[in-house]
Amino acid sequence: MGKHRAPDADPTDFDAATSALVDVSGDYEVDAAHTRIGIRARHAMVTTVRGSFTDFSGTAHLDVADPAASSVTLHIRTASIDTGQADRDVHLRSADFLDVETYPEIVFVSTGVEQVDAETYTVTGDLTIRDTTRPVSVDFTLTGSAKDPFGNTRVGFEGALAIKRSDWGLTWNTPLDTGGVLVSDRIQIEFDVSTVRAS
């Protein structure tokens, strides 16, 4: 079975990314209107449920000459989780999962950046969920850079992070009569990020 991607010749493919700017060094803010922070998990071990957080903010410092001097900080409002199903979202916001009343934010603060190749960077940092902080590493791919029609310098990145939610205290589950559990311990956080250079 394929990798859940359209064939290269498929007419739905995106246009090639634009990397028009050589030096994108500077301070940036995450453009929430053009950024997606998604999640996905297995449900009943038979399908994948996807959702996203709709309220977040972030900043980044990019240093092309010295990638190790780059940094990123991201704040995600836990109450903004949206999986397209109201009852499920209420449960995810409850104390069984994110406990949004007690822990209103998920926070990521980078501790290091390493350039892997011309377009890939490994960002290590501290991920805090429900007041538990653990180190993680995310491989980000530079997806393009350009000046938009409004004169903004934009840089895009994509990345994904697989974690065990139980490592952050999210342990609620229900066993299935046929074996396994209702919600996978392993979840994936997906980043499709557009940043704008601060004026």
C-alpha positions in Angstrom: 0.0 0.0 0.0 1.2 3.5 -0.7 2.3 6.3 1.6 -1.1 8.1 1.4 0.3 10.6 -1.1 -0.9 11.4 -4.6 1.3 10.2 -7.5 3.8 12.8 -8.7 1.9 13.3 -11.9 -1.4 13.8 -10.2 -3.0 17.2 -11.2 -3.8 17.9 -7.5 -0.1 18.2 -6.7 1.0 21.6 -5.4 3.2 24.0 -7.4 6.9 23.8 -6.7 7.9 25.7 -3.5 9.6 29.0 -4.0 13.0 29.6 -2.4 13.6 33.1 -3.8 15.5 34.6 -0.9 19.1 33.7 -0.1 19.4 35.2 3.4 16.3 34.8 5.6 18.0 35.6 8.8 16.0 37.6 11.3 13.2 37.5 13.8 9.9 36.0 12.8 6.3 35.6 14.1 4.2 32.6 13.2 1.3 33.6 10.9 -1.6 31.7 12.5 -3.8 32.4 9.5 -1.5 30.4 7.2 -0.3 27.8 9.7 -1.7 24.5 10.8 -0.8 22.6 14.0 -2.4 19.2 13.6 -2.8 16.0 15.6 -3.6 12.5 14.7 -4.2 9.3 16.7 -5.6 5.8 16.2 -9.2 5.2 17.3 -10.3 1.7 18.3 -7.1 0.6 16.4 -9.0 0.6 13.1 -8.9 4.2 11.9 -7.0 7.5 12.3 -8.7 10.5 13.8 -7.3 13.9 12.9 -7.7 17.3 14.4 -5.9 20.6 15.0 -5.3 23.4 17.4 -6.8 26.7 16.2 -5.4 29.2 18.7 -1.6 29.5 19.0 1.3 31.9 18.7 5.0 31.6 18.2 8.2 33.4 17.4 11.4 32.3 15.7 14.9 33.6 15.2 16.6 32.4 12.0 20.3 32.6 11.5 21.4 31.3 8.1 25.1 31.8 8.7 25.0 30.1 12.1 21.9 27.7 12.3 22.8 26.8 15.9 22.0 30.3 16.9 18.4 29.9 15.6 15.5 29.4 18.0 11.8 28.9 18.2 9.1 29.2 20.8 5.5 28.1 20.4 2.4 28.5 22.7 -0.7 26.4 21.9 -4.1 27.1 23.7 -5.3 23.6 24.7 -9.0 24.6 24.7 -8.7 25.3 20.9 -8.5 21.6 20.0 -10.9 20.8 17.1 -11.5 17.3 15.7 -14.7 18.2 14.0 -16.9 16.3 16.6 -18.2 18.4 19.5 -18.6 15.5 22.1 -15.1 14.2 21.3 -13.6 17.7 21.7 -15.3 18.2 25.1 -13.8 14.9 26.2 -10.3 15.9 25.0 -10.6 19.2 26.9 -11.6 17.4 30.1 -9.4 16.2 32.9 -9.2 12.8 31.2 -6.9 14.3 28.5 -5.7 18.0 28.3 -7.5 19.3 31.4 -7.7 22.8 29.8 -9.0 24.5 32.9 -5.9 23.6 34.8 -3.4 23.5 32.0 -4.4 26.2 29.4 -1.2 25.9 27.2 1.1 23.5 25.5 4.5 25.1 25.2 7.5 24.2 23.1 10.8 26.1 23.6 13.8 25.1 21.5 17.2 24.3 23.1 19.2 23.7 19.9 19.0 23.8 16.1 21.2 21.6 13.8 21.3 21.9 10.0 21.1 18.4 8.5 21.2 19.4 4.8 20.2 22.3 2.5 16.5 22.1 3.5 16.3 20.1 6.7 16.9 21.2 10.3 16.6 19.2 13.5 15.1 21.3 16.3 15.5 20.0 19.8 13.6 21.5 22.7 11.4 21.1 25.7 7.8 20.2 25.2 5.5 21.0 28.1 2.0 19.4 28.4 0.0 19.3 31.6 3.0 20.8 33.5 5.2 17.9 32.4 8.3 18.9 30.4 10.2 16.4 28.3 12.9 16.9 25.6 11.9 16.2 22.0 13.4 16.5 18.5 11.6 17.6 15.4 13.0 17.5 11.8 11.7 20.5 10.0 11.9 20.9 6.2 12.3 24.4 4.7 9.4 24.6 2.3 10.1 27.9 0.8 10.8 31.6 1.2 9.4 34.6 -0.6 8.3 38.2 -0.5 4.5 38.3 -0.4 2.4 40.9 -2.3 2.3 43.0 0.9 6.1 43.2 1.2 6.4 40.6 4.0 9.3 38.2 4.1 7.8 34.8 4.5 9.5 31.5 5.3 7.7 28.2 5.5 8.5 24.9 7.3 6.9 21.5 7.7 7.6 18.9 10.4 6.0 16.1 12.4 6.6 14.8 15.9 5.5 11.4 17.2 5.2 11.1 21.0 3.7 8.7 23.6 1.0 10.8 25.3 1.4 8.8 28.5 4.9 10.3 28.9 3.1 13.6 29.6 0.5 12.1 31.9 -2.3 11.6 29.3 -3.1 8.0 30.3 -6.9 7.8 29.9 -8.1 4.8 27.9 -10.7 2.1 27.6 -9.9 -1.5 26.7 -11.7 -3.1 23.7 -13.4 -6.5 24.0 -11.4 -7.6 20.9 -8.1 -6.5 22.4 -6.2 -3.3 22.3 -7.5 0.1 23.5 -9.8 2.8 22.3 -7.2 5.5 21.8 -3.6 5.0 20.8 -0.8 6.0 23.2 1.3 7.1 20.3 0.1 10.3 18.6 1.5 12.6 16.0 1.8 16.3 16.1 2.0 17.9 12.6 3.4 21.4 11.8 2.7 23.3 8.6 4.2 26.7 9.5 4.3 30.0 7.8 6.4 32.7 9.5 6.6 36.4 8.7 9.7 38.5 9.5 9.0 41.0 12.2 9.3 44.7 11.1 
